[in-house]
Amino acid sequence: MGLQYHVKKIERKEQIEQCEKFFINQYMWNSKQNPLVYGWMGYVEGEGLFVKMVCEEKNPLRRYCRHNDPVYTDSAMEIFLAFPEENQALSNECMYTNFEINANGAMLANYGRGRKSRCSISEEQFAMTGVKAAVEENKWYLEVLFPEEYLKEICDFEEIKKGRSFYCNFYKISESEEILHFGSYSPIESEKPDFHLPVCFAEAVMA
C-alpha cells in the first residue's frame, strides 16, 4: 500500500503547522545534494488547499523572478496534485496541476491531462494563489494557495471536500548541474528524472 496523506481542515492559514507533516526524503537519479525538506497541506474552508514547505538550505540558487520562468533550474520546491474523475483509475493522463516555486517566489504553474497537454494558469489565478517565499540564514520557505475557484475549474472539488480521494506529491529539485538533485515525498518509479507521473503520487484524503 502506498503513502496516504490526510488533509486537515483549518480555519486560517496561520494554523497550517497543525496539519499532518510530510517529508521529502526520497532522493533519486544521482542527486548531488539531499537537503532536508518538510511541509504541511491543509484545506482552508472557502479558500482552497494551502501548502507551506520549508527547505533547510543555505543561500538557495534563485536567479529567476518572473512567473512561468524555468524555476526548476534554480533551487525549487514543487507541489503536484492529481484529480482522476469519479470511477476513473489513477493514470498519468488524468488531470493534474503542478506549482513549482523558487526562493524568490517565482512560480511555474500549469494544469492539464497528461504531460503533453499543459496550460498555464491565468494571471487572475496567479494573483489568487498569494504565492510567497522567504530566505532565512540557513533555510527558506514558501506558502501558496490552490484557490478553491481554480480547483473547481479542473476537478469536482465538491466531491473531494466530501471525502473523495485525490493524489499528491511534493518535490525538491534543481536541474543545475553543480547542485543537481531530485527529491520526492512519494517515491518515483522511473529510470530517468520525471516528476510528471501521477501513478506514483500518494493518496490524499480530507480528514
WOBEL-V211913 format. One record per pair of residues at least 24 apart in sequence whose ideal C-beta (glycine too) atoms are under 6 Angstrom apart, sorted by sequence separation. I is the first residue (numbers start at 1). J is the second residue. If there is no record, write none. Layout:
# WOBEL-V211913
i/j
I/J
I/J
This chain:
# WOBEL-V211913
i/j
16/40
53/77
76/100
77/101
107/131
171/195
125/150
16/42
76/102
105/131
105/132
51/79
72/100
74/102
105/133
71/100
103/133
13/44
71/102
167/198
10/42
103/135
169/201
168/201
7/41
8/42
9/43
10/44
16/50
167/201
168/202
71/106
7/43
16/52
167/203
168/204
13/50
69/106
71/108
103/140
64/102
165/203
166/204
65/104
62/102
66/106
67/107
68/108
165/205
62/103
65/106
101/142
62/104
64/106
60/103
111/154
163/206
99/144
68/120
67/126
95/154
95/155
77/142
83/155
58/138
60/140
115/196
56/139
83/166
54/139
55/140
82/167
54/141
81/168
53/142
80/169
52/143
79/170
51/144
78/171
50/145
77/172
48/145
49/146
76/173
48/146
48/147
75/174
48/148
72/173
73/175
96/198
72/175
73/176
94/198
92/197
92/198
92/199
90/199
82/198
82/201
37/172
24/170
33/179
22/170
24/172
32/180
33/181
32/181
31/181
31/182
29/182
28/182
27/183
26/184
24/183
24/185
26/187
5/168
22/185
29/193
3/186
5/202
7/204
3/202
4/203
5/204
6/205
7/206
8/207
7/207
6/207
